[in-house]
């Protein structure tokens, strides 16, 4: 038996070296990168004897739990950022999952290199004693957004404005295909936060302030991902969008803060979306950094064990946020691990201190601080999800099928999402749609910048902007779309602000700097300060000085305060964060596609009104634009 296993192991290593440990890739006649799966067999005799696909999952789990050592179980409860762990570590510590955080990508950020990387981690896991499959995870929150030059879809707030559950399914299906093509198994998405205060930097990750709309849109996202073989994750449990301004943790104004909630509000507005997700079969739930009534969610046994697992009957994986347990009370990391695991966390997402967490789990059981029953429950959940999602049995190399980066089908889905997300808020004298005989000036700092269009969680955690070195991602900008339309129709596009007097209409495209959680918290929501682009003021000042009709497009992850400016504008459109296909916006301004989107959040008149939602109407709900507002050019 030893000689047989040694021979097989050498064969595996040889194959891995020959094929780059992932796949054979080639170019078709059309230049399409086609990923052809290299068959890799389950070579571990022990796992073959323990796992039987013809048997019930519960029976297979019991067999594995009875066979696994404490160390092997602890490894399944640790998820490590890919840069903090080696392939040998995966083998030595029986690691169950690896993830790539925002901006974490191979040195060459390509489909082929992603394939090689994910398969090398999985191959390492297959060579452990039991060969329990490893799963690879990312935050693909609006496309496979760590991958260079892929299609980036509108952020959730724009999808929320569409109110279109069928569209959500299309987007999720496209994302699933992109993830499978590079060997990713687990997507930390969708965010099912119910937003309560637009000063929160994660507002754009929420579909809406309305929990019903959040559920309507998140359920098809979850079910489509999982039908396509990707583990979905509802996050961040729970009430992360209800944190009070000024209570933020980690030096932030609001993010990771505290929500003061009574049980009824918690149930009706925040827990309800998770119950819907559980009923829809979501396989994993990520816990929030934030607190409820001053108790960190990562240590809240009532929320995790009593409510989520016992009352809602959730049978999937409860995972921490990135190093989320480090914020818990305790004199040592050991104390924090014990607190989190006993509260019901099944998997700890870690980076530099993952070994200490692994050792803490092992030691905690030996010391009697964590019961083996709790460990077995956690590991059983991990194994169940892996079995239900087809990760056991005959193991094949990660990539399946083929995927062409920025393929036509996915770009069309993204363009549809853009068109269905734009909200028309003002249209004085029906200035929109434009005439194709008008000379149009297109100015403003967000008019020609794909990085601004995409926002955070795009190639890096906080996103980035186009600069002299080139575009942040491939795609089309707002200006690109208007230029294309002008060429087709023989009209003029003016971009020089010194020539605005030649224009019949001025289109000013203003926006925000890209940002993600924490750093996106904004205490003023001004058009000119904090996360707003500084050049907004210059563009609007020039437009006002020209004394021409003005239409404003705002590219942003949330409403910003426009009350004092709105009377100067003839038209106003909120475009949210449309992603890489901003060129699709132009067709809406020429009447080819009508505006159908409606506000998924309340738009305030002033900062003093915040937080304001349709459920929070203490001032009489004197909103500038109420929840659900939106105009059509065909009304």
Order of alpha helices (4+ residues) and beta strands (2+ residues): alpha-beta-beta-alpha-alpha-alpha-beta-alpha-beta-alpha-beta-alpha-alpha-beta-alpha-beta-beta-alpha-beta-beta-beta-beta-alpha-beta-alpha-alpha-alpha-beta-beta-alpha-alpha-beta-beta-alpha-beta-beta-alpha
